């Protein structure tokens, strides 16, 4: 044990001498700062060696930092030099937060350019919001029915319609659906009427700061759709057979639906009646089967509301019906179109009261209306069955019952003698 103490003492003294020599040369290595511990140091050596090493480490740090300890620098730096904005430490200048703040105030502020990352992110965010509103509007219109109209209409108002572009997109989608879904045209007309009142209360403004005029947007969409469907689509003559027939039917269906919707909007005073004259003139001018059939549908829609002498522009309708009479008398007009035009003239002569049942399908009804109609039909059939004779159809008229009674009956396999037994 004394030998171990002696060896430990020699190693610690040698290591301290080596450290002093390396410090005098200006080089301090990690190995010198943290020497390896002896294999089996004694208790006295183990207790004294760390203190010596700690003192040597502090001395080396003070020499490297200009002879001052870390605490001294902190106390001196925190108390003085605040107004100058910088202090020296070991030959180096250290800038304070005040100096950085002053430099920031002197520098010119950066301006956002159109191509900057921040500007692009703002534009992208606005585009994402517009796309979200458009998807929501399309989703609601796809689900819109007579039964769910009130609920979905409220959701449509809450989906985020706040700009002119949103309203234009909504009207474009409404016209696109009305041109192909003729039995829902009245429902889409009610939607436009409600939106007209709601948008007038909201006071949405455009980019120019002026309030958005819903009727003007609706009129622009009507004009665009009318001009689009006035002429056949390009490439229609290049098709043949069933493909050409299907393309013509799609084109005619969209054209008819567009003018029916325009007619209902005119009757509900959502659009100005000034467009009636130009529309009828253009349809008569082209004189194709599609335009003349569209003319018949348009006149049947607006006739009951505008074919009165009280209307200030009644002369436009008089001119239109005069042209219709000429087309009926012209043998060059296809026979089917002449019949349709003649029906319009007969309907006008009857005061726009339909005298003959139409083959057109009925419009959509609510479930309550369907149930009431079913009860009414079943009660009529039950009354007819109770009042009829046995063996006769339920609800048949006396003449029809007489026909059933006088029908001759023949026995199966009874030969061909005579004219059969009398009923």
C-alpha positions as CSV (number, residue, x, y, z in Angstrom):
1,X,0.0,0.0,0.0
2,X,2.8,2.6,0.6
3,X,4.2,1.7,-2.8
4,X,0.9,2.4,-4.4
5,X,0.7,5.8,-2.7
6,X,4.1,6.7,-3.9
7,X,3.4,5.7,-7.4
8,X,0.1,7.7,-7.3
9,X,1.8,10.7,-6.0
10,X,4.5,10.6,-8.6
11,X,1.9,10.2,-11.5
12,X,-0.2,13.2,-10.2
13,X,2.9,15.4,-9.9
14,X,4.1,14.4,-13.3
15,X,0.7,15.2,-14.9
16,X,0.5,18.6,-13.2
17,X,4.0,19.4,-14.5
18,X,3.1,18.3,-18.0
19,X,0.0,20.6,-17.9
20,X,2.0,23.6,-16.7
21,X,4.5,23.0,-19.5
22,X,1.7,22.7,-22.2
23,X,0.0,25.9,-20.8
24,X,3.3,27.8,-21.1
25,X,3.6,26.6,-24.7
26,X,0.0,27.8,-25.4
27,X,-1.4,24.3,-26.1
28,X,-3.9,22.5,-23.9
29,X,-5.2,19.1,-25.1
30,X,-8.3,17.2,-24.0
31,X,-6.1,14.5,-22.6
32,X,-4.2,17.0,-20.5
33,X,-7.5,18.5,-19.2
34,X,-8.9,15.1,-18.4
35,X,-6.0,12.7,-17.6
36,X,-6.8,9.0,-17.0
37,X,-7.2,8.0,-13.4
38,X,-4.6,5.7,-11.9
39,X,-5.4,2.0,-11.7
40,X,-5.7,1.8,-7.9
41,X,-5.3,5.3,-6.3
42,X,-5.4,5.6,-2.6
43,X,-8.0,7.5,-0.6
44,X,-5.8,10.5,0.0
45,X,-4.7,10.7,-3.6
46,X,-8.3,10.3,-4.9
47,X,-9.5,13.2,-2.7
48,X,-6.7,15.6,-3.6
49,X,-6.3,14.9,-7.4
50,X,-9.7,16.3,-8.5
51,X,-9.1,19.6,-6.7
52,X,-5.7,20.0,-8.4
53,X,-7.2,19.2,-11.8
54,X,-10.1,21.6,-11.3
55,X,-7.7,24.4,-10.4
56,X,-5.6,23.7,-13.4
57,X,-8.7,23.7,-15.7
58,X,-9.9,27.1,-14.3
59,X,-6.4,28.6,-14.8
60,X,-6.3,27.5,-18.4
61,X,-9.8,28.9,-19.1
62,X,-8.9,32.2,-17.5
63,X,-5.7,32.5,-19.6
64,X,-7.7,31.7,-22.8
65,X,-10.4,34.3,-22.0
66,X,-8.0,37.2,-21.2
67,X,-7.4,36.5,-17.5
68,X,-11.0,37.0,-16.4
69,X,-13.5,34.4,-15.1
70,X,-16.9,33.8,-16.7
71,X,-18.7,35.3,-13.7
72,X,-16.6,38.4,-13.8
73,X,-17.4,38.9,-17.5
74,X,-21.1,38.4,-16.8
75,X,-21.2,40.9,-13.9
76,X,-19.2,43.5,-15.9
77,X,-21.2,43.0,-19.1
78,X,-24.6,43.2,-17.4
79,X,-23.9,46.4,-15.6
80,X,-22.0,48.6,-18.0
81,X,-21.8,49.5,-21.6
82,X,-25.6,49.6,-22.1
83,X,-25.7,52.9,-23.9
84,X,-22.8,52.1,-26.3
85,X,-24.5,48.9,-27.6
86,X,-21.3,46.9,-27.5
87,X,-18.6,45.8,-25.1
88,X,-15.1,44.2,-25.4
89,X,-14.2,40.8,-24.1
90,X,-10.7,39.6,-24.5
91,X,-10.0,41.8,-27.5
92,X,-13.4,41.0,-29.1
93,X,-16.5,43.3,-29.3
94,X,-19.8,41.8,-28.1
95,X,-23.0,43.4,-29.4
96,X,-26.0,43.8,-27.1
97,X,-29.7,43.4,-27.9
98,X,-30.1,47.2,-28.0
99,X,-27.6,47.6,-30.8
100,X,-29.4,44.9,-32.8
101,X,-32.7,46.6,-32.3
102,X,-31.2,49.9,-33.5
103,X,-29.8,48.3,-36.6
104,X,-33.1,46.7,-37.4
105,X,-34.9,50.0,-37.2
106,X,-32.4,51.7,-39.5
107,X,-32.7,49.0,-42.2
108,X,-35.5,49.5,-44.8
109,X,-38.4,47.1,-44.4
110,X,-38.8,44.4,-47.0
111,X,-41.7,44.7,-49.4
112,X,-43.7,41.7,-50.7
113,X,-43.4,41.2,-54.4
114,X,-45.9,39.4,-56.6
115,X,-43.6,36.5,-57.1
116,X,-42.6,36.2,-53.4
117,X,-43.2,33.0,-51.5
118,X,-45.6,34.8,-49.1
119,X,-47.7,36.2,-51.9
120,X,-47.8,32.9,-53.7
121,X,-49.0,31.2,-50.5
122,X,-51.8,33.8,-50.0
123,X,-53.0,33.3,-53.6
124,X,-52.9,29.5,-53.1
125,X,-54.9,29.8,-50.0
126,X,-57.6,31.9,-51.6
127,X,-57.7,29.5,-54.6
128,X,-58.1,26.6,-52.2
129,X,-61.0,28.4,-50.4
130,X,-62.7,29.1,-53.8
131,X,-62.3,25.5,-54.9
132,X,-63.8,24.3,-51.6
133,X,-66.9,26.6,-52.0
134,X,-67.3,25.4,-55.6
135,X,-67.2,21.7,-54.6
136,X,-69.7,22.3,-51.8
137,X,-72.1,24.1,-54.2
138,X,-71.9,21.3,-56.8
139,X,-72.4,18.7,-54.1
140,X,-75.6,20.4,-52.8
141,X,-77.0,20.9,-56.4
142,X,-76.5,17.2,-57.1
143,X,-78.6,16.3,-54.1
144,X,-81.3,19.0,-54.6
145,X,-84.9,17.6,-54.9
146,X,-88.4,18.9,-54.2
147,X,-88.5,17.0,-50.9
148,X,-85.2,18.2,-49.6
149,X,-85.3,21.7,-51.1
150,X,-85.7,23.7,-47.9
151,X,-82.9,21.9,-46.1
152,X,-80.4,21.9,-48.9
153,X,-81.2,25.5,-49.8
154,X,-80.2,26.5,-46.2
155,X,-76.9,24.6,-46.6
156,X,-76.3,26.4,-49.9
157,X,-76.5,29.7,-48.2
158,X,-74.0,28.6,-45.5
159,X,-71.4,27.0,-47.8
160,X,-69.4,30.3,-48.1
161,X,-70.8,32.2,-51.1
162,X,-69.1,35.6,-50.7
163,X,-67.8,36.8,-54.1
164,X,-69.0,37.5,-57.6
165,X,-67.1,34.5,-58.9
166,X,-69.0,32.2,-56.5
167,X,-72.4,33.5,-57.8
168,X,-71.3,33.1,-61.5
169,X,-70.2,29.6,-60.8
170,X,-73.5,28.8,-59.1
171,X,-75.6,30.1,-62.0
172,X,-73.5,28.3,-64.5
173,X,-74.2,25.0,-62.7
174,X,-77.9,25.8,-62.3
175,X,-78.3,26.4,-66.1
176,X,-76.3,23.3,-66.9
177,X,-78.6,21.1,-64.8
178,X,-81.8,22.8,-65.9
179,X,-81.0,22.1,-69.6
180,X,-80.9,18.4,-69.0
181,X,-83.4,17.9,-66.1
182,X,-86.6,19.4,-67.6
183,X,-88.9,18.0,-64.8
184,X,-86.9,20.1,-62.3
185,X,-86.9,23.4,-64.2
186,X,-89.6,24.8,-61.9
187,X,-87.5,23.9,-58.8
188,X,-84.4,25.7,-60.3
189,X,-86.6,28.7,-61.0
190,X,-87.7,28.8,-57.4
191,X,-84.0,28.6,-56.4
192,X,-83.1,31.6,-58.6
193,X,-86.0,33.6,-57.1
194,X,-84.9,32.9,-53.5
195,X,-81.2,33.6,-54.3
196,X,-82.3,37.0,-55.8
197,X,-83.8,38.1,-52.5
198,X,-81.0,36.7,-50.3
199,X,-78.2,38.3,-52.3
200,X,-80.0,41.6,-52.2
201,X,-79.9,41.5,-48.4
202,X,-76.3,40.3,-48.2
203,X,-74.9,43.2,-50.2
204,X,-71.9,41.2,-51.7
205,X,-69.5,43.6,-53.5
206,X,-67.3,42.8,-56.5
207,X,-63.7,43.7,-57.0
208,X,-64.6,47.2,-58.0
209,X,-66.4,47.8,-54.7
210,X,-69.8,48.0,-56.3
211,X,-72.7,45.7,-55.1
212,X,-73.1,42.6,-57.1
213,X,-76.2,42.6,-59.3
214,X,-77.7,39.1,-59.4
215,X,-80.1,39.8,-62.2
216,X,-77.3,41.0,-64.4
217,X,-75.3,37.8,-63.7
218,X,-78.4,35.8,-64.5
219,X,-79.0,37.8,-67.7
220,X,-75.4,37.3,-68.9
221,X,-75.7,33.5,-68.3
222,X,-79.0,33.4,-70.2
223,X,-77.4,35.2,-73.1
224,X,-74.3,32.9,-73.1
225,X,-76.5,29.8,-73.0
226,X,-78.8,31.1,-75.7
227,X,-76.0,31.9,-78.1
228,X,-74.2,28.6,-77.3
229,X,-77.3,26.5,-78.2
230,X,-78.5,28.6,-81.1
231,X,-76.2,26.9,-83.6
232,X,-75.6,23.1,-83.7
233,X,-72.3,22.0,-82.1
234,X,-69.3,21.7,-84.3
235,X,-68.6,18.3,-85.8
236,X,-72.3,17.2,-85.8
237,X,-72.4,16.6,-89.6
238,X,-69.3,14.4,-89.4
239,X,-71.2,11.9,-87.3
240,X,-73.5,9.3,-88.8
241,X,-76.1,6.8,-87.7
242,X,-77.0,6.4,-84.0
243,X,-74.1,8.7,-83.0
244,X,-75.5,11.6,-85.0
245,X,-79.0,11.0,-83.7
246,X,-77.8,10.9,-80.1
247,X,-75.8,14.1,-80.5
248,X,-78.8,15.9,-82.0
249,X,-81.1,14.8,-79.2
250,X,-78.6,16.0,-76.6
251,X,-78.3,19.3,-78.4
252,X,-82.1,19.8,-78.7
253,X,-82.7,18.8,-75.1
254,X,-80.3,21.4,-73.8
255,X,-81.7,24.1,-76.1
256,X,-85.3,23.3,-75.0
257,X,-84.4,23.2,-71.3
258,X,-82.6,26.5,-71.6
259,X,-85.5,28.4,-73.2
260,X,-88.0,26.9,-70.7
261,X,-86.0,28.1,-67.8
262,X,-85.6,31.5,-69.4
263,X,-89.4,31.6,-70.0
264,X,-90.2,30.8,-66.3
265,X,-87.7,33.4,-65.1
266,X,-89.4,36.0,-67.3
267,X,-92.8,35.0,-66.0
268,X,-91.6,35.4,-62.4
269,X,-90.1,38.8,-63.3
270,X,-86.5,37.8,-62.4
271,X,-85.4,38.7,-66.0
272,X,-86.4,41.8,-68.0
273,X,-89.2,41.2,-70.6
274,X,-87.1,43.2,-73.1
275,X,-85.4,40.0,-74.2
276,X,-88.6,38.4,-75.5
277,X,-88.5,40.2,-78.9
278,X,-84.8,39.5,-79.7
279,X,-85.1,35.8,-78.7
280,X,-88.2,35.1,-80.9
281,X,-86.6,36.9,-83.9
282,X,-83.4,34.8,-83.6
283,X,-85.3,31.5,-83.3
284,X,-87.4,32.3,-86.3
285,X,-84.4,33.6,-88.3
286,X,-82.5,30.3,-88.3
287,X,-85.6,28.1,-89.1
288,X,-84.1,24.8,-88.2
289,X,-86.1,22.0,-86.7
290,X,-84.4,22.5,-83.3
291,X,-84.9,26.3,-83.2
292,X,-88.6,26.2,-84.4
293,X,-89.4,23.5,-81.8
294,X,-87.7,25.6,-79.2
295,X,-89.8,28.6,-80.4
296,X,-93.0,26.6,-79.7
297,X,-91.8,25.7,-76.2
298,X,-90.8,29.3,-75.5
299,X,-94.2,30.7,-76.7
300,X,-96.2,28.2,-74.7
301,X,-94.2,29.2,-71.5
302,X,-94.5,32.9,-71.8
303,X,-97.9,33.2,-73.6
304,X,-100.2,33.1,-70.6
305,X,-98.2,35.8,-68.8
306,X,-97.4,38.2,-71.7
307,X,-100.0,37.7,-74.4
308,X,-102.1,40.6,-73.2
309,X,-102.7,44.0,-74.6
310,X,-101.7,45.5,-71.3
311,X,-98.1,44.5,-71.9
312,X,-96.3,47.5,-73.4
313,X,-94.2,45.3,-75.8
314,X,-97.2,43.2,-77.0
315,X,-96.3,44.1,-80.6
316,X,-93.3,41.8,-80.4
317,X,-95.6,38.8,-79.8
318,X,-98.0,39.9,-82.5
319,X,-95.1,39.9,-85.0
320,X,-93.9,36.5,-83.7
321,X,-97.4,34.9,-84.2
322,X,-97.6,36.4,-87.7
323,X,-94.4,34.7,-88.6
324,X,-95.7,31.4,-87.1
325,X,-98.8,31.5,-89.3
326,X,-96.5,31.9,-92.3
327,X,-94.4,28.9,-91.3
328,X,-97.6,26.8,-90.9
329,X,-98.7,27.7,-94.4
330,X,-95.3,27.0,-95.9
331,X,-95.0,23.5,-97.3
332,X,-91.2,23.6,-97.0
333,X,-91.6,23.5,-93.2
334,X,-91.3,19.9,-92.0
335,X,-94.7,18.3,-91.2
336,X,-93.9,17.6,-87.6
337,X,-92.9,21.2,-87.0
338,X,-96.0,22.5,-88.7
339,X,-98.1,20.5,-86.3
340,X,-96.3,21.9,-83.3
341,X,-96.7,25.5,-84.6
342,X,-100.4,24.8,-85.3
343,X,-100.8,23.6,-81.7
344,X,-99.4,26.8,-80.4
345,X,-101.9,28.9,-82.5
346,X,-104.8,26.7,-81.3
347,X,-103.7,27.1,-77.7
348,X,-103.6,30.9,-78.1
349,X,-107.0,30.9,-79.6
350,X,-108.3,29.0,-76.6
351,X,-107.0,31.6,-74.2
352,X,-103.9,29.5,-73.3
353,X,-106.1,26.8,-71.7
354,X,-105.1,23.3,-72.7
355,X,-108.1,21.6,-74.2
356,X,-106.4,18.2,-74.8
357,X,-104.5,16.1,-72.4
358,X,-100.7,16.3,-72.8
359,X,-98.4,13.3,-73.1
360,X,-95.7,15.2,-71.2
361,X,-94.7,13.7,-67.9
362,X,-95.9,15.3,-64.7
363,X,-93.5,17.4,-62.7
364,X,-91.9,16.2,-59.5
365,X,-94.1,16.0,-56.4
366,X,-93.5,15.7,-52.7
367,X,-94.2,12.4,-50.9
368,X,-97.3,13.8,-49.2
369,X,-98.7,14.8,-52.6
370,X,-97.9,11.4,-54.0
371,X,-99.7,9.7,-51.0
372,X,-102.8,11.9,-51.4
373,X,-103.0,11.2,-55.1
374,X,-102.7,7.4,-54.4
375,X,-105.5,7.6,-51.9
376,X,-107.7,9.5,-54.3
377,X,-107.1,7.0,-57.2
378,X,-107.8,4.0,-54.9
379,X,-111.0,5.5,-53.6
380,X,-112.2,6.1,-57.1
381,X,-111.5,2.5,-58.1
382,X,-113.3,1.2,-54.9
383,X,-116.4,3.2,-55.8
384,X,-116.4,2.0,-59.3
385,X,-116.0,-1.6,-58.2
386,X,-118.9,-1.3,-55.7
387,X,-121.3,0.3,-58.3
388,X,-120.4,-2.1,-61.2
389,X,-122.1,-5.5,-62.1
390,X,-120.4,-8.8,-61.5
391,X,-118.2,-9.8,-64.3
392,X,-117.6,-6.2,-65.6
393,X,-114.5,-4.1,-65.2
394,X,-114.5,-1.8,-62.2
395,X,-115.5,1.8,-62.9
396,X,-116.6,1.0,-66.5
397,X,-119.2,3.2,-68.1
398,X,-122.7,1.7,-69.0
399,X,-121.8,1.8,-72.7
400,X,-118.6,-0.2,-71.9
401,X,-120.6,-2.6,-69.8
402,X,-123.0,-3.2,-72.7
403,X,-120.1,-3.9,-75.0
404,X,-118.9,-6.6,-72.5
405,X,-122.4,-8.1,-72.4
406,X,-122.8,-8.3,-76.1
407,X,-119.4,-9.9,-76.9
408,X,-119.9,-13.3,-78.5
409,X,-118.6,-16.3,-76.7
410,X,-117.5,-19.6,-78.3
411,X,-117.0,-22.9,-76.6
412,X,-113.5,-24.4,-77.0
413,X,-113.7,-27.3,-79.5
414,X,-117.3,-26.6,-80.4
415,X,-116.9,-26.7,-84.2
416,X,-117.6,-23.8,-86.6
417,X,-121.3,-23.9,-86.9
418,X,-123.1,-20.6,-87.2
419,X,-121.8,-17.3,-85.9
420,X,-121.5,-18.4,-82.3
421,X,-123.9,-18.2,-79.5
422,X,-125.4,-14.8,-78.6
423,X,-124.4,-13.2,-75.3
